[in-house]
Amino acid sequence: MEQRIQEEIRRFVAESPANRFHDDDGPYFDEPLVGFAAADDPLFCQYKRIIGDFHLTPGELLEGAATVIVWVLPVAEATRMSNRLESDLPSRKWALTRSHGETLNGLLRRHLTAYLEGLGRRAVAPQYSPLWLELPETPAGIASTWSERHAAYAAGLGTFSLSDGLITERGVAHRVGSVITDLMFSPTPRTFASHRHNCLRYREGTCGLCIGRCPVGAITFAGHDKALCREFVYGTAPRRVAERYGVPHTGCGLCQTRVPCEATVPRGKKSMV
Protein backbone atom coordinates (compact mmCIF):
# COMPACT_ATOMS: atom_id res chain seq x y z
CA MET A 1 0.00 0.00 0.00
CA GLU A 2 2.89 2.40 0.70
CA GLN A 3 4.08 1.95 -2.89
CA ARG A 4 0.57 2.48 -4.21
CA ILE A 5 0.24 5.80 -2.39
CA GLN A 6 3.71 6.91 -3.50
CA GLU A 7 2.87 6.10 -7.10
CA GLU A 8 -0.44 7.95 -6.90
CA ILE A 9 1.21 11.09 -5.54
CA ARG A 10 3.92 10.97 -8.21
CA ARG A 11 1.38 10.26 -10.96
CA PHE A 12 -0.76 13.22 -9.92
CA VAL A 13 2.20 15.63 -9.91
CA ALA A 14 3.52 14.34 -13.25
CA GLU A 15 0.15 14.47 -15.03
CA SER A 16 -1.57 17.49 -13.50
CA PRO A 17 -1.87 20.52 -15.83
CA ALA A 18 -1.50 22.59 -12.65
CA ASN A 19 2.18 21.56 -12.58
CA ARG A 20 3.03 23.38 -15.79
CA PHE A 21 4.11 26.95 -16.50
CA HIS A 22 1.55 28.56 -18.77
CA ASP A 23 4.12 30.12 -21.09
CA ASP A 24 6.72 27.39 -21.69
CA ASP A 25 4.97 24.21 -20.46
CA GLY A 26 7.81 23.31 -18.12
CA PRO A 27 7.04 21.87 -14.68
CA TYR A 28 6.96 23.81 -11.44
CA PHE A 29 8.16 20.72 -9.57
CA ASP A 30 10.17 17.59 -10.22
CA GLU A 31 9.18 14.12 -8.99
CA PRO A 32 8.08 14.24 -5.33
CA LEU A 33 9.70 12.59 -2.35
CA VAL A 34 7.19 10.73 -0.16
CA GLY A 35 7.50 9.60 3.45
CA PHE A 36 5.29 8.21 6.20
CA ALA A 37 5.19 8.88 9.95
CA ALA A 38 3.25 6.94 12.55
CA ALA A 39 0.50 9.12 13.99
CA ASP A 40 1.45 7.96 17.48
CA ASP A 41 5.14 8.75 17.02
CA PRO A 42 6.21 10.39 20.31
CA LEU A 43 7.80 13.19 18.27
CA PHE A 44 4.37 14.72 17.59
CA CYS A 45 3.79 15.05 21.34
CA GLN A 46 7.30 16.47 21.73
CA TYR A 47 6.38 19.18 19.22
CA LYS A 48 3.99 20.56 21.82
CA ARG A 49 7.05 21.29 23.94
CA ILE A 50 9.45 22.20 21.12
CA ILE A 51 7.06 24.36 19.06
CA GLY A 52 4.25 25.08 21.52
CA ASP A 53 1.24 23.48 23.15
CA PHE A 54 -0.88 24.90 20.33
CA HIS A 55 0.73 22.51 17.83
CA LEU A 56 -1.74 19.71 17.12
CA THR A 57 -1.01 16.00 17.08
CA PRO A 58 -2.34 13.82 14.24
CA GLY A 59 -4.89 12.33 16.64
CA GLU A 60 -6.21 15.79 17.48
CA LEU A 61 -6.76 16.49 13.79
CA LEU A 62 -8.29 13.11 12.90
CA GLU A 63 -9.91 10.65 15.29
CA GLY A 64 -8.34 7.24 14.82
CA ALA A 65 -5.31 8.67 12.98
CA ALA A 66 -2.73 6.03 12.12
CA THR A 67 -0.36 7.59 9.57
CA VAL A 68 0.83 10.99 8.39
CA ILE A 69 1.62 10.93 4.66
CA VAL A 70 4.09 13.65 3.69
CA TRP A 71 5.50 14.72 0.33
CA VAL A 72 8.19 17.14 -0.79
CA LEU A 73 7.85 18.88 -4.17
CA PRO A 74 11.37 19.81 -5.38
CA VAL A 75 11.50 23.07 -7.31
CA ALA A 76 12.49 22.48 -10.95
CA GLU A 77 16.09 23.22 -11.93
CA ALA A 78 15.22 25.97 -14.43
CA THR A 79 13.41 27.88 -11.68
CA ARG A 80 16.26 27.41 -9.23
CA MET A 81 18.74 28.62 -11.85
CA SER A 82 16.69 31.77 -12.47
CA ASN A 83 16.62 32.55 -8.75
CA ARG A 84 20.37 32.01 -8.40
CA LEU A 85 20.87 35.10 -10.57
CA GLU A 86 18.87 37.33 -8.23
CA SER A 87 20.14 39.07 -5.10
CA ASP A 88 17.37 41.47 -4.02
CA LEU A 89 14.04 40.00 -5.10
CA PRO A 90 12.79 36.60 -6.29
CA SER A 91 12.83 35.74 -9.99
CA ARG A 92 9.62 35.60 -12.00
CA LYS A 93 9.81 31.81 -12.27
CA TRP A 94 10.24 31.51 -8.52
CA ALA A 95 7.25 33.77 -7.86
CA LEU A 96 5.06 31.84 -10.28
CA THR A 97 6.11 28.60 -8.61
CA ARG A 98 5.28 30.03 -5.18
CA SER A 99 1.77 31.08 -6.27
CA HIS A 100 0.71 28.55 -8.92
CA GLY A 101 2.87 25.74 -7.56
CA GLU A 102 1.24 26.03 -4.16
CA THR A 103 -2.11 25.78 -5.95
CA LEU A 104 -0.91 22.40 -7.25
CA ASN A 105 0.12 21.45 -3.72
CA GLY A 106 -3.38 22.26 -2.51
CA LEU A 107 -4.95 20.22 -5.30
CA LEU A 108 -2.73 17.30 -4.32
CA ARG A 109 -3.85 17.55 -0.70
CA ARG A 110 -7.50 17.41 -1.78
CA HIS A 111 -6.86 14.66 -4.33
CA LEU A 112 -5.08 12.38 -1.88
CA THR A 113 -7.78 12.95 0.76
CA ALA A 114 -10.47 11.96 -1.76
CA TYR A 115 -8.37 9.03 -2.99
CA LEU A 116 -8.08 7.60 0.51
CA GLU A 117 -11.76 8.17 1.17
CA GLY A 118 -12.44 6.28 -2.05
CA LEU A 119 -10.63 3.34 -0.46
CA GLY A 120 -13.07 3.52 2.43
CA ARG A 121 -10.63 5.25 4.79
CA ARG A 122 -10.81 8.50 6.73
CA ALA A 123 -8.39 11.29 5.84
CA VAL A 124 -7.79 14.98 6.41
CA ALA A 125 -5.35 17.55 5.06
CA PRO A 126 -4.29 19.56 8.15
CA GLN A 127 -4.06 22.77 6.08
CA TYR A 128 -7.78 22.47 5.32
CA SER A 129 -8.93 21.44 8.77
CA PRO A 130 -11.01 24.00 10.70
CA LEU A 131 -8.47 23.43 13.48
CA TRP A 132 -5.63 24.87 11.39
CA LEU A 133 -4.74 28.35 12.56
CA GLU A 134 -1.86 30.74 12.02
CA LEU A 135 -0.73 32.33 15.26
CA PRO A 136 1.18 35.63 15.01
CA GLU A 137 2.65 35.51 18.51
CA THR A 138 3.98 32.34 20.12
CA PRO A 139 7.18 31.44 22.04
CA ALA A 140 8.46 30.14 18.68
CA GLY A 141 7.50 33.35 16.88
CA ILE A 142 4.99 33.25 14.05
CA ALA A 143 3.71 29.67 13.86
CA SER A 144 0.68 27.54 13.01
CA THR A 145 -1.18 24.67 14.62
CA TRP A 146 0.38 22.23 12.12
CA SER A 147 3.86 22.45 10.59
CA GLU A 148 4.33 20.70 7.25
CA ARG A 149 8.13 20.86 7.65
CA HIS A 150 8.03 19.24 11.07
CA ALA A 151 5.74 16.54 9.69
CA ALA A 152 8.30 15.97 6.92
CA TYR A 153 11.07 15.65 9.51
CA ALA A 154 8.99 13.10 11.42
CA ALA A 155 8.51 11.20 8.15
CA GLY A 156 12.26 10.91 7.61
CA LEU A 157 12.43 13.30 4.65
CA GLY A 158 15.04 15.76 5.88
CA THR A 159 16.51 17.90 8.66
CA PHE A 160 16.47 21.59 9.47
CA SER A 161 18.86 24.29 8.27
CA LEU A 162 20.27 27.55 9.63
CA SER A 163 17.51 29.32 7.67
CA ASP A 164 14.83 27.02 9.19
CA GLY A 165 14.30 25.29 5.84
CA LEU A 166 14.18 21.51 5.54
CA ILE A 167 17.17 20.02 3.72
CA THR A 168 16.06 16.84 1.95
CA GLU A 169 17.93 14.51 -0.40
CA ARG A 170 16.69 16.85 -3.15
CA GLY A 171 17.79 19.94 -1.26
CA VAL A 172 16.08 22.82 0.49
CA ALA A 173 14.22 24.37 -2.47
CA HIS A 174 10.77 22.81 -2.34
CA ARG A 175 7.18 22.92 -1.11
CA VAL A 176 5.78 20.43 1.42
CA GLY A 177 2.33 18.91 1.94
CA SER A 178 0.71 16.31 4.18
CA VAL A 179 -2.44 14.27 4.75
CA ILE A 180 -3.40 12.30 7.87
CA THR A 181 -5.26 9.01 7.49
CA ASP A 182 -6.56 6.13 9.60
CA LEU A 183 -4.84 3.71 7.21
CA MET A 184 -1.74 2.11 8.72
CA PHE A 185 1.57 2.39 6.84
CA SER A 186 5.13 1.39 7.72
CA PRO A 187 6.92 4.54 8.97
CA THR A 188 9.86 5.85 6.96
CA PRO A 189 12.99 5.55 9.15
CA ARG A 190 14.71 8.72 10.33
CA THR A 191 18.32 7.89 9.51
CA PHE A 192 20.01 11.22 10.33
CA ALA A 193 22.13 11.71 13.44
CA SER A 194 20.29 14.85 14.57
CA HIS A 195 17.47 17.18 13.54
CA ARG A 196 20.04 19.54 11.94
CA HIS A 197 22.41 16.98 10.49
CA ASN A 198 21.99 17.87 6.80
CA CYS A 199 23.07 21.50 7.34
CA LEU A 200 26.83 22.04 7.01
CA ARG A 201 26.74 24.87 9.53
CA TYR A 202 25.41 22.60 12.25
CA ARG A 203 27.23 19.45 11.19
CA GLU A 204 30.69 20.93 10.63
CA GLY A 205 30.58 24.55 11.74
CA THR A 206 31.19 25.65 8.15
CA CYS A 207 29.12 27.21 5.36
CA GLY A 208 26.55 29.87 6.29
CA LEU A 209 26.19 30.99 2.67
CA CYS A 210 22.45 31.44 3.16
CA ILE A 211 23.29 34.39 5.43
CA GLY A 212 24.71 36.41 2.55
CA ARG A 213 21.81 35.43 0.28
CA CYS A 214 19.17 37.03 2.51
CA PRO A 215 18.44 40.57 1.25
CA VAL A 216 17.19 41.79 4.65
CA GLY A 217 19.64 40.13 7.02
CA ALA A 218 17.04 37.79 8.52
CA ILE A 219 19.58 34.95 8.76
CA THR A 220 22.66 35.11 10.98
CA PHE A 221 24.88 32.52 12.64
CA ALA A 222 22.45 32.82 15.57
CA GLY A 223 19.61 31.56 13.38
CA HIS A 224 16.56 32.84 11.51
CA ASP A 225 14.54 35.98 12.35
CA LYS A 226 11.07 34.83 11.30
CA ALA A 227 9.41 38.24 11.71
CA LEU A 228 11.98 40.05 9.56
CA CYS A 229 11.81 37.31 6.94
CA ARG A 230 8.02 37.35 6.88
CA GLU A 231 7.84 41.11 6.42
CA PHE A 232 10.00 40.81 3.31
CA VAL A 233 8.32 37.72 1.87
CA TYR A 234 4.73 38.85 2.45
CA GLY A 235 5.25 42.62 2.45
CA THR A 236 8.19 44.11 0.58
CA ALA A 237 8.60 41.52 -2.18
CA PRO A 238 4.92 41.39 -3.22
CA ARG A 239 4.64 45.18 -3.11
CA ARG A 240 7.56 45.51 -5.50
CA VAL A 241 7.02 42.70 -8.01
CA ALA A 242 3.70 40.86 -7.50
CA GLU A 243 1.81 43.05 -9.96
CA ARG A 244 4.59 42.84 -12.54
CA TYR A 245 4.72 39.06 -12.21
CA GLY A 246 0.93 38.73 -12.14
CA VAL A 247 0.70 36.73 -8.90
CA PRO A 248 -0.57 37.49 -5.37
CA HIS A 249 2.35 35.77 -3.63
CA THR A 250 5.99 35.90 -4.70
CA GLY A 251 7.91 34.05 -2.01
CA CYS A 252 11.63 34.75 -1.95
CA GLY A 253 13.78 31.62 -1.93
CA LEU A 254 17.07 33.49 -2.28
CA CYS A 255 18.46 31.60 0.73
CA GLN A 256 17.38 28.34 -0.94
CA THR A 257 19.33 28.92 -4.15
CA ARG A 258 23.03 29.37 -4.91
CA VAL A 259 23.83 27.51 -1.69
CA PRO A 260 25.36 24.01 -1.26
CA CYS A 261 22.05 22.56 -0.02
CA GLU A 262 19.98 23.92 -2.91
CA ALA A 263 19.32 20.56 -4.58
CA THR A 264 21.00 17.95 -2.40
CA VAL A 265 22.39 17.18 1.04
CA PRO A 266 25.91 18.69 0.93
CA ARG A 267 28.53 16.11 1.82
CA GLY A 268 31.05 18.44 3.41
CA LYS A 269 34.36 17.16 4.78
CA LYS A 270 33.05 14.94 7.56
CA SER A 271 31.23 11.63 7.37
CA MET A 272 27.54 11.75 6.52
CA VAL A 273 26.85 8.93 8.98
C-alpha positions as CSV (number, residue, x, y, z in Angstrom):
1,M,0.0,0.0,0.0
2,E,2.9,2.4,0.7
3,Q,4.1,2.0,-2.9
4,R,0.6,2.5,-4.2
5,I,0.2,5.8,-2.4
6,Q,3.7,6.9,-3.5
7,E,2.9,6.1,-7.1
8,E,-0.4,8.0,-6.9
9,I,1.2,11.1,-5.5
10,R,3.9,11.0,-8.2
11,R,1.4,10.3,-11.0
12,F,-0.8,13.2,-9.9
13,V,2.2,15.6,-9.9
14,A,3.5,14.3,-13.2
15,E,0.2,14.5,-15.0
16,S,-1.6,17.5,-13.5
17,P,-1.9,20.5,-15.8
18,A,-1.5,22.6,-12.6
19,N,2.2,21.6,-12.6
20,R,3.0,23.4,-15.8
21,F,4.1,26.9,-16.5
22,H,1.6,28.6,-18.8
23,D,4.1,30.1,-21.1
24,D,6.7,27.4,-21.7
25,D,5.0,24.2,-20.5
26,G,7.8,23.3,-18.1
27,P,7.0,21.9,-14.7
28,Y,7.0,23.8,-11.4
29,F,8.2,20.7,-9.6
30,D,10.2,17.6,-10.2
31,E,9.2,14.1,-9.0
32,P,8.1,14.2,-5.3
33,L,9.7,12.6,-2.4
34,V,7.2,10.7,-0.2
35,G,7.5,9.6,3.4
36,F,5.3,8.2,6.2
37,A,5.2,8.9,9.9
38,A,3.2,6.9,12.5
39,A,0.5,9.1,14.0
40,D,1.4,8.0,17.5
41,D,5.1,8.7,17.0
42,P,6.2,10.4,20.3
43,L,7.8,13.2,18.3
44,F,4.4,14.7,17.6
45,C,3.8,15.1,21.3
46,Q,7.3,16.5,21.7
47,Y,6.4,19.2,19.2
48,K,4.0,20.6,21.8
49,R,7.0,21.3,23.9
50,I,9.5,22.2,21.1
51,I,7.1,24.4,19.1
52,G,4.3,25.1,21.5
53,D,1.2,23.5,23.1
54,F,-0.9,24.9,20.3
55,H,0.7,22.5,17.8
56,L,-1.7,19.7,17.1
57,T,-1.0,16.0,17.1
58,P,-2.3,13.8,14.2
59,G,-4.9,12.3,16.6
60,E,-6.2,15.8,17.5
61,L,-6.8,16.5,13.8
62,L,-8.3,13.1,12.9
63,E,-9.9,10.7,15.3
64,G,-8.3,7.2,14.8
65,A,-5.3,8.7,13.0
66,A,-2.7,6.0,12.1
67,T,-0.4,7.6,9.6
68,V,0.8,11.0,8.4
69,I,1.6,10.9,4.7
70,V,4.1,13.7,3.7
71,W,5.5,14.7,0.3
72,V,8.2,17.1,-0.8
73,L,7.9,18.9,-4.2
74,P,11.4,19.8,-5.4
75,V,11.5,23.1,-7.3
76,A,12.5,22.5,-10.9
77,E,16.1,23.2,-11.9
78,A,15.2,26.0,-14.4
79,T,13.4,27.9,-11.7
80,R,16.3,27.4,-9.2
81,M,18.7,28.6,-11.8
82,S,16.7,31.8,-12.5
83,N,16.6,32.6,-8.7
84,R,20.4,32.0,-8.4
85,L,20.9,35.1,-10.6
86,E,18.9,37.3,-8.2
87,S,20.1,39.1,-5.1
88,D,17.4,41.5,-4.0
89,L,14.0,40.0,-5.1
90,P,12.8,36.6,-6.3
91,S,12.8,35.7,-10.0
92,R,9.6,35.6,-12.0
93,K,9.8,31.8,-12.3
94,W,10.2,31.5,-8.5
95,A,7.2,33.8,-7.9
96,L,5.1,31.8,-10.3
97,T,6.1,28.6,-8.6
98,R,5.3,30.0,-5.2
99,S,1.8,31.1,-6.3
100,H,0.7,28.6,-8.9
101,G,2.9,25.7,-7.6
102,E,1.2,26.0,-4.2
103,T,-2.1,25.8,-5.9
104,L,-0.9,22.4,-7.3
105,N,0.1,21.4,-3.7
106,G,-3.4,22.3,-2.5
107,L,-5.0,20.2,-5.3
108,L,-2.7,17.3,-4.3
109,R,-3.9,17.5,-0.7
110,R,-7.5,17.4,-1.8
111,H,-6.9,14.7,-4.3
112,L,-5.1,12.4,-1.9
113,T,-7.8,12.9,0.8
114,A,-10.5,12.0,-1.8
115,Y,-8.4,9.0,-3.0
116,L,-8.1,7.6,0.5
117,E,-11.8,8.2,1.2
118,G,-12.4,6.3,-2.0
119,L,-10.6,3.3,-0.5
120,G,-13.1,3.5,2.4
121,R,-10.6,5.2,4.8
122,R,-10.8,8.5,6.7
123,A,-8.4,11.3,5.8
124,V,-7.8,15.0,6.4
125,A,-5.4,17.5,5.1
126,P,-4.3,19.6,8.1
127,Q,-4.1,22.8,6.1
128,Y,-7.8,22.5,5.3
129,S,-8.9,21.4,8.8
130,P,-11.0,24.0,10.7
131,L,-8.5,23.4,13.5
132,W,-5.6,24.9,11.4
133,L,-4.7,28.4,12.6
134,E,-1.9,30.7,12.0
135,L,-0.7,32.3,15.3
136,P,1.2,35.6,15.0
137,E,2.7,35.5,18.5
138,T,4.0,32.3,20.1
139,P,7.2,31.4,22.0
140,A,8.5,30.1,18.7
141,G,7.5,33.4,16.9
142,I,5.0,33.2,14.0
143,A,3.7,29.7,13.9
144,S,0.7,27.5,13.0
145,T,-1.2,24.7,14.6
146,W,0.4,22.2,12.1
147,S,3.9,22.4,10.6
148,E,4.3,20.7,7.3
149,R,8.1,20.9,7.6
150,H,8.0,19.2,11.1
151,A,5.7,16.5,9.7
152,A,8.3,16.0,6.9
153,Y,11.1,15.6,9.5
154,A,9.0,13.1,11.4
155,A,8.5,11.2,8.2
156,G,12.3,10.9,7.6
157,L,12.4,13.3,4.7
158,G,15.0,15.8,5.9
159,T,16.5,17.9,8.7
160,F,16.5,21.6,9.5
161,S,18.9,24.3,8.3
162,L,20.3,27.5,9.6
163,S,17.5,29.3,7.7
164,D,14.8,27.0,9.2
165,G,14.3,25.3,5.8
166,L,14.2,21.5,5.5
167,I,17.2,20.0,3.7
168,T,16.1,16.8,1.9
169,E,17.9,14.5,-0.4
170,R,16.7,16.9,-3.1
171,G,17.8,19.9,-1.3
172,V,16.1,22.8,0.5
173,A,14.2,24.4,-2.5
174,H,10.8,22.8,-2.3
175,R,7.2,22.9,-1.1
176,V,5.8,20.4,1.4
177,G,2.3,18.9,1.9
178,S,0.7,16.3,4.2
179,V,-2.4,14.3,4.8
180,I,-3.4,12.3,7.9
181,T,-5.3,9.0,7.5
182,D,-6.6,6.1,9.6
183,L,-4.8,3.7,7.2
184,M,-1.7,2.1,8.7
185,F,1.6,2.4,6.8
186,S,5.1,1.4,7.7
187,P,6.9,4.5,9.0
188,T,9.9,5.8,7.0
189,P,13.0,5.6,9.2
190,R,14.7,8.7,10.3
191,T,18.3,7.9,9.5
192,F,20.0,11.2,10.3
193,A,22.1,11.7,13.4
194,S,20.3,14.9,14.6
195,H,17.5,17.2,13.5
196,R,20.0,19.5,11.9
197,H,22.4,17.0,10.5
198,N,22.0,17.9,6.8
199,C,23.1,21.5,7.3
200,L,26.8,22.0,7.0
201,R,26.7,24.9,9.5
202,Y,25.4,22.6,12.3
203,R,27.2,19.4,11.2
204,E,30.7,20.9,10.6
205,G,30.6,24.6,11.7
206,T,31.2,25.7,8.2
207,C,29.1,27.2,5.4
208,G,26.6,29.9,6.3
209,L,26.2,31.0,2.7
210,C,22.5,31.4,3.2
211,I,23.3,34.4,5.4
212,G,24.7,36.4,2.5
213,R,21.8,35.4,0.3
214,C,19.2,37.0,2.5
215,P,18.4,40.6,1.3
216,V,17.2,41.8,4.6
217,G,19.6,40.1,7.0
218,A,17.0,37.8,8.5
219,I,19.6,35.0,8.8
220,T,22.7,35.1,11.0
221,F,24.9,32.5,12.6
222,A,22.5,32.8,15.6
223,G,19.6,31.6,13.4
224,H,16.6,32.8,11.5
225,D,14.5,36.0,12.4
226,K,11.1,34.8,11.3
227,A,9.4,38.2,11.7
228,L,12.0,40.1,9.6
229,C,11.8,37.3,6.9
230,R,8.0,37.4,6.9
231,E,7.8,41.1,6.4
232,F,10.0,40.8,3.3
233,V,8.3,37.7,1.9
234,Y,4.7,38.9,2.4
235,G,5.3,42.6,2.5
236,T,8.2,44.1,0.6
237,A,8.6,41.5,-2.2
238,P,4.9,41.4,-3.2
239,R,4.6,45.2,-3.1
240,R,7.6,45.5,-5.5
241,V,7.0,42.7,-8.0
242,A,3.7,40.9,-7.5
243,E,1.8,43.1,-10.0
244,R,4.6,42.8,-12.5
245,Y,4.7,39.1,-12.2
246,G,0.9,38.7,-12.1
247,V,0.7,36.7,-8.9
248,P,-0.6,37.5,-5.4
249,H,2.4,35.8,-3.6
250,T,6.0,35.9,-4.7
251,G,7.9,34.1,-2.0
252,C,11.6,34.8,-2.0
253,G,13.8,31.6,-1.9
254,L,17.1,33.5,-2.3
255,C,18.5,31.6,0.7
256,Q,17.4,28.3,-0.9
257,T,19.3,28.9,-4.1
258,R,23.0,29.4,-4.9
259,V,23.8,27.5,-1.7
260,P,25.4,24.0,-1.3
261,C,22.1,22.6,0.0
262,E,20.0,23.9,-2.9
263,A,19.3,20.6,-4.6
264,T,21.0,17.9,-2.4
265,V,22.4,17.2,1.0
266,P,25.9,18.7,0.9
267,R,28.5,16.1,1.8
268,G,31.1,18.4,3.4
269,K,34.4,17.2,4.8
270,K,33.1,14.9,7.6
271,S,31.2,11.6,7.4
272,M,27.5,11.8,6.5
273,V,26.9,8.9,9.0
